[in-house]
Amino acid sequence: MKYALVNGARQEPEPKLQGACPNCEKEMIAKCGQKRIWHWAHRGKLECDRWWEPETEWHRAWKSLFPKEWQEVIHKADDGERHIADVKNSNGLVIELQHSHISPEERLSRESFYENMVWVVDGMRLKRDLAAFRKAVDFSARERDAQNQLLLVPTADRAEILRCWSPIRCSVFLDFGDEEFSIGGIQLPPVLWRLYLLRGSGRVAFSPVTRANFLQFALNGTALQPALRMPPPPPRGRYRAGTTRRF
């Protein structure tokens, strides 16, 4: 954990510092070594939140993009169940940062518990995922939604990371770090890949969203916009020059 309570105030770890867990109030010690990022840990092997995963530099970098008071927020349900949300903004939206593998059962439990939430998933955890996802981008069929947003629909041999996050219940955003992508020869700005469930088909589609837009969505509630739109289809009844209209 990034924060513990020291004299009643949230504080980041420092050498030889001791604190208390904001969730269970048990004793925590500061782990300030050279191999792992500095963090707080419960004394002994106690873990008060079964959903918590070891924090990586990827987690820490994402958390640092948000105000401190939004990071590691205790979320309490009406029945008393408590969990630590990675990020929870002032409007109650929870952003769960997922690096390690998660079972479908745990995923459903978290989505049911938080309700108003989105996932940001580390797409660089497994080396094979990036290459497979690039292939899915290159060979996907292209569709458009009502707003002409470009949707890429993977073929049957879709990337494993897409299978792992199907079906889609809450919004999922795949993060491939600083890797660059292009579609149809158009170079994209730094993006996240938002996963969709195509209504009526059960298939998963995906579309690029700029990182800047996602952050504004999380910080200010700005509407999510596609990083690339398809041109609108020509209006019905219009014909190209040189063609003969038939009745």
C-alpha atoms as a printed R data frame, in Angstrom:
    type eleno elety resid chain resno       x       y       z
1   ATOM     1    CA   MET     A     1   0.000   0.000   0.000
2   ATOM     2    CA   LYS     A     2   1.095   3.543  -0.700
3   ATOM     3    CA   TYR     A     3  -0.511   5.079   2.402
4   ATOM     4    CA   ALA     A     4  -0.821   4.229   6.084
5   ATOM     5    CA   LEU     A     5  -2.065   6.288   9.009
6   ATOM     6    CA   VAL     A     6   0.725   7.894  11.020
7   ATOM     7    CA   ASN     A     7  -0.589   9.834  13.998
8   ATOM     8    CA   GLY     A     8  -3.991   9.775  12.336
9   ATOM     9    CA   ALA     A     9  -2.828  11.233   9.004
10  ATOM    10    CA   ARG     A    10  -2.232   9.480   5.679
11  ATOM    11    CA   GLN     A    11   1.462   9.247   4.927
12  ATOM    12    CA   GLU     A    12   3.713   7.539   2.421
13  ATOM    13    CA   PRO     A    13   6.392   5.120   3.731
14  ATOM    14    CA   GLU     A    14   9.738   6.297   5.051
15  ATOM    15    CA   PRO     A    15  12.550   4.204   6.574
16  ATOM    16    CA   LYS     A    16  11.799   2.941  10.105
17  ATOM    17    CA   LEU     A    17   8.351   4.537  10.091
18  ATOM    18    CA   GLN     A    18   5.400   2.683  11.625
19  ATOM    19    CA   GLY     A    19   1.738   3.251  11.009
20  ATOM    20    CA   ALA     A    20  -1.732   1.730  11.025
21  ATOM    21    CA   CYS     A    21  -3.779   0.280   8.191
22  ATOM    22    CA   PRO     A    22  -6.586   2.641   7.118
23  ATOM    23    CA   ASN     A    23  -8.818  -0.381   6.487
24  ATOM    24    CA   CYS     A    24  -8.321  -2.694   9.478
25  ATOM    25    CA   GLU     A    25  -6.309  -0.400  11.827
26  ATOM    26    CA   LYS     A    26  -3.693  -3.115  12.381
27  ATOM    27    CA   GLU     A    27   0.001  -2.251  12.612
28  ATOM    28    CA   MET     A    28   1.908  -1.612   9.402
29  ATOM    29    CA   ILE     A    29   5.619  -1.233   8.759
30  ATOM    30    CA   ALA     A    30   7.369   0.750   6.046
31  ATOM    31    CA   LYS     A    31   9.186  -1.374   3.468
32  ATOM    32    CA   CYS     A    32  11.899   0.838   2.013
33  ATOM    33    CA   GLY     A    33  14.307  -1.464   0.202
34  ATOM    34    CA   GLN     A    34  16.183  -1.140  -3.066
35  ATOM    35    CA   LYS     A    35  14.524  -3.903  -5.095
36  ATOM    36    CA   ARG     A    36  10.863  -2.943  -4.775
37  ATOM    37    CA   ILE     A    37   9.081   0.387  -4.645
38  ATOM    38    CA   TRP     A    38   8.678   1.728  -1.128
39  ATOM    39    CA   HIS     A    39   5.386   0.556   0.355
40  ATOM    40    CA   TRP     A    40   3.519  -0.237   3.544
41  ATOM    41    CA   ALA     A    41   2.907  -3.833   4.622
42  ATOM    42    CA   HIS     A    42   1.001  -5.425   7.455
43  ATOM    43    CA   ARG     A    43   3.226  -6.893  10.124
44  ATOM    44    CA   GLY     A    44   3.539 -10.635   9.584
45  ATOM    45    CA   LYS     A    45   1.491 -12.165   6.758
46  ATOM    46    CA   LEU     A    46  -1.784 -10.457   7.546
47  ATOM    47    CA   GLU     A    47  -3.718  -9.073   4.579
48  ATOM    48    CA   CYS     A    48  -6.992  -7.355   5.395
49  ATOM    49    CA   ASP     A    49  -8.267  -7.070   1.810
50  ATOM    50    CA   ARG     A    50  -8.295 -10.278  -0.226
51  ATOM    51    CA   TRP     A    51  -8.630  -8.254  -3.445
52  ATOM    52    CA   TRP     A    52  -5.384  -6.389  -2.948
53  ATOM    53    CA   GLU     A    53  -2.470  -7.302  -5.225
54  ATOM    54    CA   PRO     A    54   1.253  -6.502  -4.830
55  ATOM    55    CA   GLU     A    55   1.801  -2.983  -6.094
56  ATOM    56    CA   THR     A    56   4.047  -2.390  -9.092
57  ATOM    57    CA   GLU     A    57   5.614   0.710 -10.625
58  ATOM    58    CA   TRP     A    58   2.730   0.596 -13.095
59  ATOM    59    CA   HIS     A    59   0.188   0.897 -10.255
60  ATOM    60    CA   ARG     A    60   2.102   3.712  -8.630
61  ATOM    61    CA   ALA     A    61   2.458   5.666 -11.873
62  ATOM    62    CA   TRP     A    62  -1.281   5.506 -12.509
63  ATOM    63    CA   LYS     A    63  -2.191   6.500  -8.961
64  ATOM    64    CA   SER     A    64   0.103   9.506  -9.113
65  ATOM    65    CA   LEU     A    65  -2.051  10.959 -11.906
66  ATOM    66    CA   PHE     A    66  -4.880  11.561  -9.429
67  ATOM    67    CA   PRO     A    67  -5.249  13.678  -6.273
68  ATOM    68    CA   LYS     A    68  -3.876  11.998  -3.147
69  ATOM    69    CA   GLU     A    69  -7.268  11.963  -1.486
70  ATOM    70    CA   TRP     A    70  -8.610   9.836  -4.352
71  ATOM    71    CA   GLN     A    71  -5.938   7.163  -3.949
72  ATOM    72    CA   GLU     A    72  -6.512   3.994  -1.880
73  ATOM    73    CA   VAL     A    73  -9.989   4.945  -0.696
74  ATOM    74    CA   ILE     A    74 -11.907   2.687   1.699
75  ATOM    75    CA   HIS     A    75 -15.215   1.694   0.102
76  ATOM    76    CA   LYS     A    76 -17.813   0.356   2.535
77  ATOM    77    CA   ALA     A    77 -20.996  -1.447   1.509
78  ATOM    78    CA   ASP     A    78 -24.286  -1.246   3.389
79  ATOM    79    CA   ASP     A    79 -23.690  -4.712   4.876
80  ATOM    80    CA   GLY     A    80 -20.334  -3.630   6.328
81  ATOM    81    CA   GLU     A    81 -18.050  -5.261   3.745
82  ATOM    82    CA   ARG     A    82 -14.984  -3.097   3.136
83  ATOM    83    CA   HIS     A    83 -12.408  -2.951   0.355
84  ATOM    84    CA   ILE     A    84  -9.690  -0.539  -0.714
85  ATOM    85    CA   ALA     A    85 -10.355   1.027  -4.110
86  ATOM    86    CA   ASP     A    86  -7.213   1.913  -6.066
87  ATOM    87    CA   VAL     A    87  -8.744   5.237  -7.115
88  ATOM    88    CA   LYS     A    88 -12.160   6.702  -6.271
89  ATOM    89    CA   ASN     A    89 -12.985  10.144  -7.584
90  ATOM    90    CA   SER     A    90 -15.183  12.817  -6.038
91  ATOM    91    CA   ASN     A    91 -18.201  11.571  -8.029
92  ATOM    92    CA   GLY     A    92 -17.879   8.043  -6.657
93  ATOM    93    CA   LEU     A    93 -16.359   6.455  -9.769
94  ATOM    94    CA   VAL     A    94 -13.924   3.670  -8.846
95  ATOM    95    CA   ILE     A    95 -10.916   2.972 -11.064
96  ATOM    96    CA   GLU     A    96  -9.419  -0.439 -10.428
97  ATOM    97    CA   LEU     A    97  -5.868  -0.905 -11.697
98  ATOM    98    CA   GLN     A    98  -5.290  -4.559 -12.572
99  ATOM    99    CA   HIS     A    99  -1.845  -5.972 -13.291
100 ATOM   100    CA   SER     A   100  -2.046  -9.615 -12.269
101 ATOM   101    CA   HIS     A   101  -4.432 -12.285 -13.562
102 ATOM   102    CA   ILE     A   102  -7.922 -12.110 -12.096
103 ATOM   103    CA   SER     A   103 -10.487 -14.891 -12.078
104 ATOM   104    CA   PRO     A   104 -13.944 -14.288 -13.591
105 ATOM   105    CA   GLU     A   105 -15.471 -14.900 -10.159
106 ATOM   106    CA   GLU     A   106 -13.360 -12.233  -8.433
107 ATOM   107    CA   ARG     A   107 -13.911  -9.814 -11.256
108 ATOM   108    CA   LEU     A   108 -17.691 -10.198 -10.968
109 ATOM   109    CA   SER     A   109 -17.467  -9.787  -7.185
110 ATOM   110    CA   ARG     A   110 -15.622  -6.491  -7.528
111 ATOM   111    CA   GLU     A   111 -17.971  -5.166 -10.202
112 ATOM   112    CA   SER     A   112 -20.996  -6.065  -8.074
113 ATOM   113    CA   PHE     A   113 -19.426  -4.493  -4.994
114 ATOM   114    CA   TYR     A   114 -18.308  -1.180  -6.522
115 ATOM   115    CA   GLU     A   115 -21.045  -0.942  -9.198
116 ATOM   116    CA   ASN     A   116 -19.853   2.435 -10.532
117 ATOM   117    CA   MET     A   117 -16.399   1.457 -11.745
118 ATOM   118    CA   VAL     A   118 -14.012   0.983 -14.671
119 ATOM   119    CA   TRP     A   119 -10.952  -1.231 -15.131
120 ATOM   120    CA   VAL     A   120  -7.529  -0.151 -16.336
121 ATOM   121    CA   VAL     A   121  -5.571  -3.296 -17.241
122 ATOM   122    CA   ASP     A   122  -1.809  -3.592 -17.686
123 ATOM   123    CA   GLY     A   123  -1.460  -4.999 -21.199
124 ATOM   124    CA   MET     A   124   2.316  -5.358 -20.831
125 ATOM   125    CA   ARG     A   125   2.251  -8.015 -18.097
126 ATOM   126    CA   LEU     A   126   2.776 -10.849 -20.579
127 ATOM   127    CA   LYS     A   127   5.139 -10.354 -23.522
128 ATOM   128    CA   ARG     A   128   2.910 -12.283 -25.907
129 ATOM   129    CA   ASP     A   129  -0.110 -10.029 -25.320
130 ATOM   130    CA   LEU     A   130   1.296  -6.999 -27.148
131 ATOM   131    CA   ALA     A   131   2.151  -8.904 -30.345
132 ATOM   132    CA   ALA     A   132  -1.193 -10.724 -30.290
133 ATOM   133    CA   PHE     A   133  -3.098  -7.498 -29.758
134 ATOM   134    CA   ARG     A   134  -1.264  -5.777 -32.620
135 ATOM   135    CA   LYS     A   135  -2.304  -8.660 -34.836
136 ATOM   136    CA   ALA     A   136  -5.888  -8.282 -33.653
137 ATOM   137    CA   VAL     A   137  -5.785  -4.570 -34.556
138 ATOM   138    CA   ASP     A   138  -4.323  -5.253 -38.007
139 ATOM   139    CA   PHE     A   139  -6.712  -8.044 -38.956
140 ATOM   140    CA   SER     A   140  -9.951  -6.989 -37.259
141 ATOM   141    CA   ALA     A   141 -13.107  -6.323 -39.207
142 ATOM   142    CA   ARG     A   142 -14.213  -2.709 -38.989
143 ATOM   143    CA   GLU     A   143 -17.655  -1.595 -37.927
144 ATOM   144    CA   ARG     A   144 -19.144   1.677 -36.770
145 ATOM   145    CA   ASP     A   145 -21.605   2.607 -34.064
146 ATOM   146    CA   ALA     A   146 -24.352   5.246 -34.191
147 ATOM   147    CA   GLN     A   147 -21.774   8.044 -33.773
148 ATOM   148    CA   ASN     A   148 -19.489   6.650 -36.504
149 ATOM   149    CA   GLN     A   149 -16.992   5.586 -33.885
150 ATOM   150    CA   LEU     A   150 -14.511   3.085 -35.242
151 ATOM   151    CA   LEU     A   151 -14.967  -0.343 -33.685
152 ATOM   152    CA   LEU     A   152 -12.511  -3.157 -34.346
153 ATOM   153    CA   VAL     A   153 -14.002  -6.623 -34.075
154 ATOM   154    CA   PRO     A   154 -11.406  -9.389 -33.607
155 ATOM   155    CA   THR     A   155 -11.503 -12.587 -35.610
156 ATOM   156    CA   ALA     A   156 -11.895 -16.039 -34.083
157 ATOM   157    CA   ASP     A   157  -8.179 -16.242 -33.206
158 ATOM   158    CA   ARG     A   158  -8.402 -13.083 -31.129
159 ATOM   159    CA   ALA     A   159  -5.763 -12.142 -28.561
160 ATOM   160    CA   GLU     A   160  -5.814 -13.991 -25.250
161 ATOM   161    CA   ILE     A   161  -6.121 -10.737 -23.303
162 ATOM   162    CA   LEU     A   162  -9.449 -10.094 -25.060
163 ATOM   163    CA   ARG     A   163 -10.728 -13.537 -24.141
164 ATOM   164    CA   CYS     A   164  -9.703 -12.999 -20.512
165 ATOM   165    CA   TRP     A   165 -11.811  -9.849 -20.231
166 ATOM   166    CA   SER     A   166 -14.950 -11.172 -21.913
167 ATOM   167    CA   PRO     A   167 -17.814 -10.700 -21.372
168 ATOM   168    CA   ILE     A   168 -17.814  -6.959 -20.754
169 ATOM   169    CA   ARG     A   169 -19.915  -5.729 -17.825
170 ATOM   170    CA   CYS     A   170 -18.039  -2.612 -16.690
171 ATOM   171    CA   SER     A   171 -15.846  -0.546 -18.988
172 ATOM   172    CA   VAL     A   172 -12.393  -2.052 -19.543
173 ATOM   173    CA   PHE     A   173  -9.385  -0.068 -20.811
174 ATOM   174    CA   LEU     A   174  -6.225  -1.894 -21.904
175 ATOM   175    CA   ASP     A   175  -2.965  -0.038 -21.294
176 ATOM   176    CA   PHE     A   176   0.025  -0.906 -23.480
177 ATOM   177    CA   GLY     A   177   2.199   1.876 -22.101
178 ATOM   178    CA   ASP     A   178   4.127   3.956 -24.623
179 ATOM   179    CA   GLU     A   179   3.665   1.485 -27.479
180 ATOM   180    CA   GLU     A   180   2.583   3.167 -30.708
181 ATOM   181    CA   PHE     A   181  -0.323   1.999 -32.856
182 ATOM   182    CA   SER     A   182  -1.653   2.921 -36.267
183 ATOM   183    CA   ILE     A   183  -4.897   2.118 -38.077
184 ATOM   184    CA   GLY     A   184  -5.121   2.272 -41.850
185 ATOM   185    CA   GLY     A   185  -1.817   4.099 -42.020
186 ATOM   186    CA   ILE     A   186  -2.965   6.758 -39.514
187 ATOM   187    CA   GLN     A   187  -0.631   7.113 -36.533
188 ATOM   188    CA   LEU     A   188  -2.560   7.286 -33.269
189 ATOM   189    CA   PRO     A   189  -1.633   9.495 -30.303
190 ATOM   190    CA   PRO     A   190  -0.948   7.689 -26.985
191 ATOM   191    CA   VAL     A   191  -4.081   5.636 -26.414
192 ATOM   192    CA   LEU     A   192  -5.885   3.185 -24.196
193 ATOM   193    CA   TRP     A   193  -8.049   0.524 -25.829
194 ATOM   194    CA   ARG     A   194 -11.633   0.472 -24.645
195 ATOM   195    CA   LEU     A   195 -13.449  -2.872 -24.872
196 ATOM   196    CA   TYR     A   196 -17.108  -3.087 -25.868
197 ATOM   197    CA   LEU     A   197 -19.753  -5.771 -25.990
198 ATOM   198    CA   LEU     A   198 -21.597  -5.674 -29.304
199 ATOM   199    CA   ARG     A   199 -25.289  -5.831 -28.563
200 ATOM   200    CA   GLY     A   200 -27.115  -8.845 -29.858
201 ATOM   201    CA   SER     A   201 -23.973 -10.732 -30.847
202 ATOM   202    CA   GLY     A   202 -22.030 -11.270 -27.630
203 ATOM   203    CA   ARG     A   203 -18.834 -10.368 -29.474
204 ATOM   204    CA   VAL     A   204 -16.163  -8.092 -28.034
205 ATOM   205    CA   ALA     A   205 -15.015  -5.060 -30.009
206 ATOM   206    CA   PHE     A   206 -12.426  -2.446 -29.130
207 ATOM   207    CA   SER     A   207 -11.663   1.156 -29.993
208 ATOM   208    CA   PRO     A   208  -8.829   3.596 -29.163
209 ATOM   209    CA   VAL     A   209  -9.343   6.397 -26.623
210 ATOM   210    CA   THR     A   210  -6.576   8.920 -26.004
211 ATOM   211    CA   ARG     A   211  -4.920   8.845 -22.604
212 ATOM   212    CA   ALA     A   212  -5.577  12.555 -22.241
213 ATOM   213    CA   ASN     A   213  -9.294  12.043 -22.839
214 ATOM   214    CA   PHE     A   214  -9.457   9.174 -20.345
215 ATOM   215    CA   LEU     A   215  -7.795  11.300 -17.666
216 ATOM   216    CA   GLN     A   216 -10.221  14.155 -18.272
217 ATOM   217    CA   PHE     A   217 -13.073  11.642 -18.035
218 ATOM   218    CA   ALA     A   218 -11.757  10.383 -14.696
219 ATOM   219    CA   LEU     A   219 -10.853  13.819 -13.311
220 ATOM   220    CA   ASN     A   220 -13.684  15.976 -14.575
221 ATOM   221    CA   GLY     A   221 -16.355  13.719 -16.031
222 ATOM   222    CA   THR     A   222 -15.544  14.731 -19.609
223 ATOM   223    CA   ALA     A   223 -17.263  12.494 -22.145
224 ATOM   224    CA   LEU     A   224 -15.094   9.782 -23.648
225 ATOM   225    CA   GLN     A   225 -14.351  10.399 -27.312
226 ATOM   226    CA   PRO     A   226 -12.840   7.983 -29.852
227 ATOM   227    CA   ALA     A   227  -9.278   8.695 -30.912
228 ATOM   228    CA   LEU     A   228 -10.294   8.005 -34.496
229 ATOM   229    CA   ARG     A   229 -13.655   8.300 -36.219
230 ATOM   230    CA   MET     A   230 -14.853   6.804 -39.469
231 ATOM   231    CA   PRO     A   231 -16.279   9.164 -42.083
232 ATOM   232    CA   PRO     A   232 -20.085   9.100 -42.065
233 ATOM   233    CA   PRO     A   233 -21.743   6.977 -44.742
234 ATOM   234    CA   PRO     A   234 -23.121   8.881 -47.754
235 ATOM   235    CA   PRO     A   235 -26.787   9.915 -47.408
236 ATOM   236    CA   ARG     A   236 -29.277   7.603 -49.042
237 ATOM   237    CA   GLY     A   237 -30.469   8.622 -52.480
238 ATOM   238    CA   ARG     A   238 -27.222  10.315 -53.505
239 ATOM   239    CA   TYR     A   239 -25.274   8.978 -56.476
240 ATOM   240    CA   ARG     A   240 -21.778   9.405 -57.701
241 ATOM   241    CA   ALA     A   241 -21.161  11.583 -60.753
242 ATOM   242    CA   GLY     A   242 -21.310   9.639 -63.997
243 ATOM   243    CA   THR     A   243 -23.695   6.958 -62.738
244 ATOM   244    CA   THR     A   244 -27.134   6.355 -64.122
245 ATOM   245    CA   ARG     A   245 -30.067   6.433 -61.769
246 ATOM   246    CA   ARG     A   246 -32.419   3.504 -62.246
247 ATOM   247    CA   PHE     A   247 -36.078   3.358 -61.333
